[in-house]
């Protein structure tokens, strides 16, 4: 699809990086200052302290006027600064000093134009100077930090803003505009090569409101942000959804736009003239700008092409980069080069490719020019080829003098050196290739060339000779370790075969005999000459005793290790009532050590920390028994659900997670680019489940789905897991019976399969006696009215209302049947007796210390084509967007129904956790997006 309906305007924010001081004071401009310490380049003026008066930087005004003229703008005779009021923590004065069109005053430039590479002219609405706000630092990322830091180094910095007319129509045009503008700003010496330009984009499509996307930091990101937003706006318009005028934030890390706030109008900024800065006459500054501007903007590319026969692309690459252009002019000072266009061409190619790399490594412009000039002279003399010169530019001219052919003794010396550095224990071809390659690289770095065949022959001979010697050394080392004489370094690097290791669970069951255990040091207590450690593995934990008297070396190593170090120990098991588990291991041998750094928080400390802290150290948090218990139960629940459904003849399916239309309709979709088109992450497998009923009578899927809901509650996730079922010839009664059957099967089987985990969580499961109680939506309204919390017919029932209903019917799980059509998606079948209600249900599950959970939701589906089309239209959805789905109902789809049951919520209900976040490995919510 094209972009004929799109209108794009840009606001480009340009830090005036070549200025030494800020806009209204003498503090160093942070883009020029070498100080990295926060809040170091500040004074009373840029901090907005009372009584501090601003003094304009005339050089900043000169640069701004130069840009305005280059953009063909009109300029005023006087410059008046205004105060723009808004209240953010990055604005120390509560207002920003800028310009405004009012009271006969105009911005620094207005009514201009800028020509793109394709010849299209883009209107320039205004160019003005303003002061930069401070920098906000979000330590954990935007939206995820508990606090924000403010660095005022940037506050008061000189900033240019260029605002275009909405003349851009494609993301590619916007990108081209930003890139061409950067070239112009560099030529005018307003920015440096590494200066970051920020763009805000205002975009709309036909029929939509205007949306502003802020904080875009590159031309590539600008293009992508506009592609995503245009597709999002089109979808809203096509589905009849209202597009609010809003400001959205460009998330540079995730490459998406996210809602930020409502769009302010200029009236809300309450502009007033800044009386501390009188109008500044511009005539004296403008007098010499036009003459100098003509010289600056003259196009040197054509001169290089005509004079030296350079390719236009090479000439453009040099002239648009000030550093490369200066270096090239330096190179052309050589008479020999200027007389030979072929040498000029070689110099240009060396500069663009190898010279640019040297600049990135920190070489000076003079060094780069000198190297290239010397090499071009040697090319002319026939001493080096162009290809050799490409390498020598990077290595240095002296490298060529060092190159010599290796003799046999040299080859042997380098191969022996490599072998002495490596632990070679095999004679395979891969080992031989590795040794040869490394030896050749070492020789090359020393300026020596060698025949790879000769190197390989000698390396093979040495490997065949040393292999038996290494086997003998290995046997001696093993004997030494078995005698307990190995050094600490040997212990640190040794390896234990996994088939020698016993789990702590099996060790506890055995209670006696020898055992080799591997695990983490969870805790340690030193008492006299003994150290008691709790060793934890994946199956459980056991106490290990290390006696200083038995082996002082092992005792010293173990007592010096940090908690959570991973070790392998061997010893004798013995029963002892004083041990926490009744069995302990008396350590006789330390087989391997994989040390841990000092812990930021111990596991007990993590257990007492808030969830955000725990997520920061999730790799440690997962080692806690309670956390592991929850995820073990989650795994078993998934297994038991599959077991139950498979026994009933259900077939597992796998549906796509990238979709082109929403399963539920509405706007709660995550948008992504799919080969240039708009696509979404699936909210549910609903439409595909119904399609699968054409092939299988009963289907199910257990997978993750995505909803861009802004809910930040203990029971909502942006990425959630669901147990979805769909079955032909299932009515409402059979669906509710199936849902309660799944839950009861899980609750009845878990105590036998997860007894230890349930004990750790202090949970006692009691399967409710089926059938669960069933009440209607209307009965719920009656209960709420009697309780003094009435809601209107057609409204959803919130968490607090569900608590009232749950208490009224005895605190047991129950179904709410026959929900209004307004509360259900378009595919739900209406009740034959009352078209206002649907044959649908919610399964409500009581929680011990919080509001009840909506555990499952489902019902009977529409299987008539005409009824489905009417339902889509009644929900404000475009039937054409769902044509791929609706078409199947023309060809005999049987009556069917299904439901989705939240796996995360089911785990939450079983484990009785306070939040669904505890049931997910790495939760995704508006607040949490990592790890």
Secondary structure, 3 states (H helix, E strand, C coil): CCCCCEEEEEEEEEECCCCCECCCCCCECCCCCCCCCCCCCCCCCCCCCCCCCCCCCHHHHHHHHHHHHHCCCECCCEECCEEEECCCCCCCCCEEEECCCECCECCCEEEEEEECCCCCEEEEEEEEEEECCCEEECCCCCCCCCCCEEEHHHCCCEEEEEEECCCECCHHHHHHHHHHHHHHHHHCCCCCCCCCCEEEEEEEECCCCCEEEEEECCHHHHHHHHHHHHHHHHHHHHCCCCCCCEEEEEECCCCEEEEEEECCCHHHHCCEECCCCCCEECHHHHCCHHHHHHHHHCCCHHHHHHHHCCCHHHHHHHHCCHHHHHHHHHHCCCHHHHHCHHHHHHHHHHHHHHHHHHHHCCCCHHHHHHHHHHHHHHHHCCCCCHHHHHHHHHHCCHHHHHCEECCHHHHHHHHHHHHHHCCCCCCCHHHHHHHHHHHHHHHHHCCEECCHHHHHHHHHHHHHHHHHHHHHHHHHHHHHHHCCCCCHHHHHHCCCCHHHCCCHHHHHHHCCEEEEEEEEEEEEEEECCEEEEEEECCCCEEEEEEECCCCHHHHHHHHHCCCCCEEEEEEEEEECCCCCCCEEEEEEEEEEEECCCCCCCCHHHHHHCCHHHHHHCHHHHCCCHHHHHHHHHHHHHHHHHHHHHHHCCCEECCCCCEECCCCCCCCCCCEEEECCEEEEECCCCHHHHHHHCCCCCEEEEEEEEECCCCCCCCCCCCEEEEEEEEEECCCHHHHHHHHHHHHHHHHHHHHHHCHHHHHHCCCCCCCCCCCCEEEEHHHHHHHHHHCCCCCCCCCCCCHHHHHHHHHHCCCCCEEEECCEHHHCCCCECEECCEEEEECEEEEEECCCCCCCEEEEEEEEECCCHHHHHHHHHHCCCCHHHHHHHHHHHHCCCCCEEEEEEEHHHHHHHHHCCCCHHHHCCCCCCCCCCCC
